[in-house]
Amino acid sequence: MEKLSIHTDKAPAAIGPYSQGVAAGSFVFVSGQLPLDPETGKFPEGIAAQTEQSIKNLREILLAAGTDLDRVVKTTVFLFDMNDFAAMNAVYQQAFGTENCPARAAIEVRRLPKDALVEIEAIAIR
């Protein structure tokens, strides 16, 4: 099975020794996406705006790999504070809907890179 690194300038560059995403066979694995605006390098304010930016970054990488959000089969959402779950979930639902949505885990973590409030990774079919 061939492995192909995915890169797009429409999402933040990797901040370490990893790819934004990797296509392997019929799957695309997208690294955890922080809510960095790729143009400014900054986070928007608040959990809702950060969730929206993380999903936008995720989508840009999926598009670069030839797929989209409707082909995502699994996500993992890392939250700095589980009290932000409802606000994150409202934005997440707008992006992924309520029918035929991906499997998901949501995990509270002690800290995220650059002190983000949320980070989202995904697996999709292409």
N, C-alpha and C positions, 0 to 999 in steps of 0.2 A: 504494500500500500504506500502510495506516495504521500509525502508530507510537504505542505506549502505554507510558508509564513504569509500572513495577511498584513498589509500596511496601508493606511490612508492618512493623508494630511488633514482630513476632516474630523479626526478624533485626536486626542492628545497622544503624543509619542510615549512609548514605554519609558518608565522612569527607572528601569533596571535591565538586567540581562534576560529579557523575555520578549515575546512577540505580542502585538495587539491581539492577534488571533492566529489560529492555525487551522488549515483545512486538511483533513485526513479522510480519504475515501469520500463518503457522502455526508460527512459531518464537519461542522465548523465549531471550534472551541474558542470562545472569546474570553480573554483575560479579564479580570475584574476591572470594571470601569469606574474610576473616580469621577466626580462631577466637575472636572476641569473644563473650562471653556477653552477649546483649542486655539482660539484667536487671542485671548487675553492671558491665558495661563492661570486664571483665578476661578474661585468657586463662587457661585451665586449664593445669596443669603437664604437660609432656612431649608428645612428638610424637603418640602415640596419642590422647590426650585432645584435643589441638588439632585433629587431623584429624577426629575425631568431631564436634567443635563446628563446624568449617568446613562439613562435610557437612550438619549439622543446619540451619545458617543457609541454605545453598544450597537445601535442601528447603523451608524455610518460604517462600522467595521463589518457588520453583516452584509451591507450593500456592496462593500468592496470585495467580499467573498462570493457575491452572486446569490445572496439570499436575503431574507428580511425578517422582521419580528414575528410574522405569522408562521414562520417555520421553526421557531424556537421550541425545543422540547423540554428544556430544563434550565432553571435559573437558580442562583444562590444570591440572596440579598444579605449583605453584611451591614448591620446598623450599629452606630455608636451608642444609641439609646433606644431600647425597645418601646419606650413611651412614644417614639416617633412612628411606630408601626402603622397606625390608622392613617396618618397623613401620607406616609410613603405608599401605603396600599391603595389609596385613592388615585394617586398619579399612576401607579403601576397598572391599575385596572383600566385606566384610560388607554394605556399603550397596548395591553395584552387582552383586554376584554374579559368576559366572564364565561364564555363558552369555548371549549376546545383550547383552553389556555395551557401554558406549560406547567409541568411539575415544578415545585419551588420549595426551597428551604429559606427561612429567614432566621438569622443568627445575630444576637447581640455580641459585640466584641469590645474589648477593653479600649482599643485605639485603632484607627485606620490611618493609612499613609496621609501625610500632610494635614492631619486632623480633620479629615472629611467626616461628614455625618452619615454617608452611605457609600457603598461600593456594590456593583452588580456584575456578576459573571454569567455566561450563558453557553449552552450547547444548542446548536441548530442543525437542521438538515438543509443541504443545498441541492 
